[in-house]
Amino acid sequence: MNNFDFKIPTDIRFGKEKISCLKEEVSSYGKKVLLVYGGGSIKRNGIYDEVMEQLKDFEVVELSGITPNPKLETVRAGAKLCKEKGIDVIIAVGGGSTIDASKHIAAAACYNGDPWDLVLDRSLVKEALPIAVVLTICATGSEMNSGAVITNEETHEKLEINTPLLYPRLSICDPTYLYSLPKKQTAAGVVDILSHVMEQYFQPNDGAYITDVLSEGVMKTVVKYGPIAMEEPDNYEARSNLMWASTVGLNHLLTVGKGGAWSVHPIEHVVSGFYDLTHGIGLAILTPAWMEYVLNDDTKARFARFAREVFRIIEGDDHKAAKKGIQCVRDFFEKLEMPCTFSEVGIDESKYDKMAKEAVRTSNISKTAYVHLDEKDVIEILKKC
């Protein structure tokens, strides 16, 4: 088990009607608020009104229209607003895209250069505005971690900014806020949660037993409650378990004692950087292909354990158990009505070489991933999709 440091400063308020704490908690940071959100869904489902009721004594500046795969131009616009209006605190109302954009804006508001500089060189982040979150989509775990992924449309790069200064100070997680999510968003979020945990589970160091057992518990939770949430959108038990699985899945608890580069995410980030694909859909297509490609005599025991613990596969032969586990992953994604091939989402082979090169260039996938992958390996995985 590797050495590790573990510190999470985020104050989580989980459960029904926890929005009631927003006014008191945010007031400690000041009175000028930048409210960041996506489209009109929070206005249709009433969440916007609940937030604004809490902020009626504040000076609120709104930045709406945050898109999936949040864009650098949005960050630039948000940082400009913060500087012009003297913003004290940022409140992100939404899911991972909104929270990620807010984090980058929080850092860029305290920096005099271009926000993309902070992605290319994290050491330039010296301070950031405080961030509060009202979570409306469970998927990325951004509500309790310090990372944010941003897309530069000019260069087709989708990269992460990550620094302890970007931990949200407060995250309000009310499972009832998930009731109105469309099936597609629920499904994509479920895939993302499972993928996050798998990325931490399939690592070079297999000696962190307690971390692995925790990961298996989260993955089983996702497999159990994902389909229920799809069919019963207002099932509180399903929504609450998935919401907490999302948070725990990427708040660093499941990576302690392990470590190493992730395998599927670096590839998917490049794919969605070129094609603006929904992140969860890209992961659903890529994950089984990666699993099949890296399954060998050295990895079969790990994949077999995954199959037996998460999907309850009964099979004595490790290789056979591993193959059955991979098929279970495919079946699970199909049950969630996720696409399973690139052709279904309009992606052909024309950019495979470019995407493979970029995936290796922008990550440590060739050096410290579970199975090291060079450009030829990535191309073969893309072909399997």
Summary of the structure (lengths in Angstrom):
residues: 385
radius of gyration: 20.2
end to end distance: 34.1
largest distance: 64.7
contacts: 1361
relative contact order: 0.11
helix: 55%
strand: 11%
